[in-house]
C-alpha cells in the first residue's frame, strides 16, 4: 500500500503518537501507585508490574477484536498487522506462563481466545 503522506509528513504524524504514558497508563498508575512502570529489563516490554503480575494495557483493537465489516474494509497492511499482533500475543503469553504462571492483561477480551 502506498502511503498518502510524504516520508517527512508521516514522520511528523508518527512522532506525535505516544507509546508511553498514554491516558490509559496514567489512569492505571493513579489507581495503582505501587505498580512498577515500563520495566525495560523484561522481554516483550510489559507496561507495568503489579504485585508480581505482568500487566499489558492495550485496547481490544490491537489484539484483533475488530468488527468483521471493519476488518474486511481494512487495507491488507492493517489486516496483516493485527494478525502479527495476535501471533505475538500468543508467543508472549506462553513465555510469561512458562516463567511466572501469571499474565495480567488490561484487554479482558484477549482472555477469551
Backbone torsions as a table, in degrees:
resi	resn	phi	psi	omega
1	UNK	NA	130.7	178.7
2	UNK	-82.0	134.7	179.7
3	UNK	-74.9	140.8	-179.8
4	UNK	-82.9	-10.6	-179.9
5	UNK	-107.5	155.4	173.8
6	UNK	-69.3	164.9	179.5
7	UNK	-59.1	-40.0	-179.3
8	UNK	-67.4	-44.3	179.5
9	UNK	-65.1	-42.3	177.9
10	UNK	-60.9	-42.0	178.9
11	UNK	-61.7	-42.3	178.7
12	UNK	-62.7	-45.0	179.6
13	UNK	-62.4	-48.4	-176.5
14	UNK	-67.9	-28.6	179.8
15	UNK	-66.7	-19.4	-179.6
16	UNK	-88.4	-7.1	179.4
17	UNK	-87.8	122.4	-177.1
18	UNK	-86.3	139.0	175.6
19	UNK	-106.3	-16.1	176.6
20	UNK	-129.8	149.3	179.2
21	UNK	61.9	45.6	172.1
22	UNK	-71.3	171.1	178.8
23	UNK	-58.0	-40.4	178.7
24	UNK	-62.2	-42.4	179.8
25	UNK	-67.5	-38.8	178.4
26	UNK	-63.6	-43.5	178.7
27	UNK	-64.0	-40.6	178.7
28	UNK	-62.1	-44.6	-178.4
29	UNK	-66.1	-35.9	176.2
30	UNK	-64.1	-39.3	-179.5
31	UNK	-76.8	-25.0	-176.8
32	UNK	-134.0	73.3	-175.1
33	UNK	-64.6	-17.5	-179.9
34	UNK	-87.1	-0.1	179.3
35	UNK	-71.2	147.9	176.7
36	UNK	-93.3	115.7	-176.5
37	UNK	-84.4	142.6	171.2
38	UNK	45.4	59.5	179.5
39	UNK	-70.5	97.3	-173.5
40	UNK	-77.0	-3.5	178.4
41	UNK	-85.3	-5.7	179.9
42	UNK	-101.8	147.1	176.9
43	UNK	-69.4	158.9	178.7
44	UNK	65.8	12.2	172.0
45	UNK	42.2	67.5	175.8
46	UNK	-65.2	158.3	-179.7
47	UNK	-79.5	-37.0	-178.5
48	UNK	-149.6	161.5	164.7
49	UNK	-119.6	127.9	-179.0
50	UNK	-134.7	116.4	-179.8
51	UNK	52.1	41.8	178.2
52	UNK	78.9	3.4	179.4
53	UNK	-102.5	141.6	176.4
54	UNK	-84.6	130.4	-177.1
55	UNK	-123.7	125.2	173.0
56	UNK	-109.7	131.5	179.2
57	UNK	-113.2	99.7	-179.8
58	UNK	-139.1	153.8	175.3
59	UNK	-77.0	162.3	-179.8
60	UNK	-61.5	-31.1	-177.7
61	UNK	-54.1	-46.2	-174.7
62	UNK	-69.8	-12.3	177.8
63	UNK	-102.9	13.1	172.9
64	UNK	90.9	9.0	177.9
65	UNK	-90.0	86.3	-175.6
66	UNK	-128.8	136.8	176.0
67	UNK	-54.4	140.4	-175.6
68	UNK	-53.4	-44.4	-179.3
69	UNK	-61.1	-42.0	179.0
70	UNK	-65.4	-42.7	-179.9
71	UNK	-61.4	-43.7	-177.9
72	UNK	-66.5	-26.7	179.5
73	UNK	-85.3	-10.3	-178.6
74	UNK	-70.4	147.4	172.6
75	UNK	-63.0	155.2	-179.2
76	UNK	-53.1	-35.8	-179.8
77	UNK	-54.5	-47.9	-176.1
78	UNK	-72.2	-35.2	175.6
79	UNK	-62.8	-43.2	178.5
80	UNK	-66.3	-38.3	178.7
81	UNK	-61.0	-47.3	178.8
82	UNK	-63.4	-38.2	177.6
83	UNK	-62.9	-43.7	178.0
84	UNK	-61.9	-38.4	177.6
85	UNK	-61.9	-42.1	-179.9
86	UNK	-63.5	-43.2	178.2
87	UNK	-63.7	-45.4	178.7
88	UNK	-60.7	-40.7	177.7
89	UNK	-58.3	-44.6	-178.5
90	UNK	-62.8	-41.4	179.0
91	UNK	-66.3	-46.8	-179.7
92	UNK	-63.0	-42.5	179.7
93	UNK	-60.9	-45.2	-179.0
94	UNK	-65.9	-35.7	176.9
95	UNK	-61.7	-51.1	-176.8
96	UNK	-67.0	-35.1	177.1
97	UNK	-64.4	-39.2	179.2
98	UNK	-67.7	-36.5	-176.1
99	UNK	-82.3	-48.0	-170.4
100	UNK	-124.2	-9.6	-177.4
101	UNK	64.3	11.3	-179.2
102	UNK	-135.5	131.4	172.6
103	UNK	-135.0	118.5	175.8
104	UNK	-97.2	133.4	-175.3
105	UNK	-136.8	131.5	176.6
106	UNK	-73.5	-37.7	-179.0
107	UNK	-79.0	95.9	-175.4
108	UNK	-66.0	-28.9	-179.3
109	UNK	-63.1	-25.6	179.9
110	UNK	-63.1	-29.2	179.3
111	UNK	-68.2	-19.2	-178.4
112	UNK	-72.8	-19.3	-175.8
113	UNK	-67.7	NA	NA
